[in-house]
Amino acid sequence: MAPVAPSYGSCEVVVYSPRHVASMATIGLRRIRHLVAVWAHRTQALGALDGIDYVFIFENRGEAIGVTLHHPHDQIYAYPMLPPVLAAEANAAREHRAARDECLWCALVEAERTDGRRVVFQTRHWQAVVPFFARWPYEVQLSPLRHVGWLHELSRAEVEDLARCLKASVLKYDGLFGFPLPYIMALHQRPTDGGEHDAFHLHFETYPPHRTAHKLKYLAGSEAGAGVFINDTLPEETAATLRAAGPADPTDLTGEDDSVTESVGGVTESGGA
């Protein structure tokens, strides 16, 4: 039998709201900013522990994803190694920086802004696109326009903008087929293994499994057996569909109606309904 290292790491659950039927689309912007502050704090706290090489934050939503706990929440895993997907991204970032002296994601953001066809929305600080390499029909990547590696590096204005963008993204998903769309939301930050990762660019990736209102995309032979995704949709077309769904401009969103005490950008704020 192959040698196995002792198990080590951490798993935490972050509850979005005391309301059982809430979601990122329905909670207030103040609570979303509070969530971002919690994510930033737990990343720093867990990442500072000896032996923790990566802190991964994600949300599973909907029965199509396999969710059994329906109260709105996300999870935080602290890994004793760099997970394969994040390792590949870190290597790609490092190699691109060495070859072209630029950030890979900054270059992608600028290319998408110039092209425009796959942009779902762009605000003062963030850009949401269906990437040209999308594996899932309605996959969206949300990236800061500024080169940032961790959530705790975001300015207050960037966090406020991020809250609106996260809410707008889920509102668009929910408006797509007329029901709360299942999805996986994954937050990709820099590793915490002490290595050289300045080239890594913070971003969110969201993967809904639905191809249509009644059809799911399954991981079949090519995806499961070879690791190669087959996507039978055009990102330019799915981006246009998402642009037409939900709010057109995230900056138009209001609603500070959740009572929480939050720390954003080094400032602690108390707010009521």
Secondary structure by P-SEA (a helix, b strand, c coil): cccccccccbbbbbbcccccccccccccaaaaaaaaaaaaaaaaaaaaccccccccccccccccccccccccbbbbbbcccccaaaaaaaaaaaaaaaaccccaaaaaaaaaaaaccccccccccccccccccccccbbbbbbbcccccccccccaaaaaaaaaaaaaaaaaaaaccccbbbbbbbbbccccccccccccccbbbbbbcccccccccccccccccccbbbbcccaaaaaaaaaaccccccccccccccbbbbbcccbbbbbcc
